[in-house]
Amino acid sequence: MDMISDVVVTIISQLQKPTLAFLLGGMMLAALGSKLAVPEPVYKFVVMLLLLKVGLGAGISIREADLIALAVPAVCAIVAGIAIVVLGSSTLARWRGVSKIDGYATAGLFGAVSASTLAAAMAMLDAEGIAYEGFIAALYPFMDIAALVTAIVLAKMSAARSAETAAAALPQNGVATMTMDGLASGLPKRPRPSDKQPAPHGLVGTILTDTVQSAAISALLLGIAIGVLGRPESVYESFYEPLFRGLLSILMLVMGMEAWARLSELRKVAHAYVLYGLTGPLVHGLIGFGLGMVAHQITEFSAGGVVLLAIMAASSSDISGPPTMRGALPEANASAYVGASTGLGTPVAILSIPLWIWLAEIFIGL
């Protein structure tokens, strides 16, 4: 009973902190029909500054990091991103009534990382005085890109197989057949060789390029590059660091309003998305926590680092993932994967942060 009460007290205390308070406040405003809105240019500017700050901090830390200490968690992040997508492709994507393309797109977003959730978790650990490696933010692109590329390639391969199966079922001459009622049912022509889907290995380069060129990933990678190759400590400490928490509160407010709006969209899709959105972050977080423990055993990865890797795995992309999926898989239902990700996955991931802290206390000690 003491353990349960401690968890409840921890969750309540976290709800009272600015990060979650602004998130829940945004959801409450949206539920009450408030007309409050943050202009889209302002939102994009805030996201860019946050990602630049996270990237700069990571790059500065990478400069002094042990390569082995960084390499092992990076590999774990890649494995986590791929594993989450593969798990989603064998569960959600195979659910009766769920389109495979929609299932893959949703799994891709859940395998990718929410930069805002990661930033919120880092702020919570800082407030609790829990130490973690400074290069943690550098793990973001490893997990993010691995998950998005895996999901999109699997979706393209599935679409190509479906097209080949449909083509194989057509008559060789492509002539219309007669039904029992004597009515002609026109069948589409067999696809020409030039109509075939590009080979999966050819997609990887294009998908990887599109992902890296997306606004969110570009800002993050630019920050990392400047942090590693430049000496941005002065502007980092005088500009980015003081603004970080205030900008994060604005972002969480917007996310709260967006999350509530997306919840209504889930009524249009299968209930499988609701189940996946509620349980996925917890299962994925366990995957990340387990891999973090592996890194801890190999390189003495810190307890705070294990917690953040679990949170990265539990989170779902709300910045870089949706535009990437819309561009690569335009046939996928955005209300399904964005609704499940932002509407359910993100709040569950943020509310699960005390769980991963608690597990780290049990298995590692803080």
Phi, psi and omega in degrees: 000323179298322181295317180295317180295325178296319179296317180297315179298320179297316180297316180297318180295324178292324179296335182275352182277154187307319185301305181286330180298318179291323177298309180293327177296320177296319178296321180294317179299316180295321180295328181275359178079023180298147178269004179300133180210141175264123181305142183303317178300322179295317180300314180296323179295317179298314180299317180299315180296318179298315182291323175298319179296313179298316180295317179299315179298319179293317181296318178299320180287324180298326182304327183250006185277152172286126185300322179293319179298328178278322187296316184296310176300327179296316177297319178298322178295318178298314180299319180298314180300315180292317182298320180295319179293316179298319178297317179294326180290336179264356179240284183299315183293342179258002181291136180298130180092350180262126176297137180299320180298316178296321179296316178296317180298319179294315178298324178297317179293323179286334176281333178283178190247142172268113180297324181291321177294319177298317179296320178296318180295319179297321178295321179294318179294322177298317180295328180274354181073026180266121184281151176207163181295141181290341182271008184306317183298336179291344178285341181310303184294332179297310180289319184298306183294320180300316182291313183295316180297316180299314182297315183291319179296317178298319179295316179296319178295320179296318179295322179294319178295319179296320179294320179293321178295317179295322180292322181293334181279350181281153174298148184300325181270356177068017182278147180295145178256165182255137175276175181295335179277000179084011181263137180282133175248104183291130177255147179292153180295153175294138182294142175284161178305327181288345181272353185293153178293147177297153181299144182305322182293335177285337180286328188301314180298317180295315181296317180298318179296315180298321181293314181295328181277354178296153186302315184294310181295322179299315179297318180295313181293324177297316178299317179297315182298316180294321179296324181281315188267334182258195177227072187269017185304321184295311180289329178296313184282331184268336185242300188290314183298312180296329183276345193303306186294323178294317178295322179297322180296322177295316180298317181294325177298313178298317180297323178296315178295320179294320181299317180294320179296322181288335180300322181293332181290336182292344178293339183274350184240177184297149178294348178301326181293324178295314179297316181294319181294329181275324184262332183305310182303324180289316178296316181294322177297323177296322176299312179296321180295317179298316178292326176296323177295323176299313178297325179296320180289326184278316188236012183060038174307133188292160177298320177297323176295320177297318178299314182291325176294321176296319180291321176300317179292324181287333183285167177225141189298129178238000182238299184275329186293307183305311178295328177295316180292321180296325179283321184273327181232070183296339180281347180285150182278106183297326181295336179283304186283326177285321179298314180293322183287301184284320185288323184241313186299314183296310177300319179296318180297317181292318179291343180273356182304315178301330179297314182290326175296318180296316179296321178296324177297322182287311189270337183238316185095131182246000000 
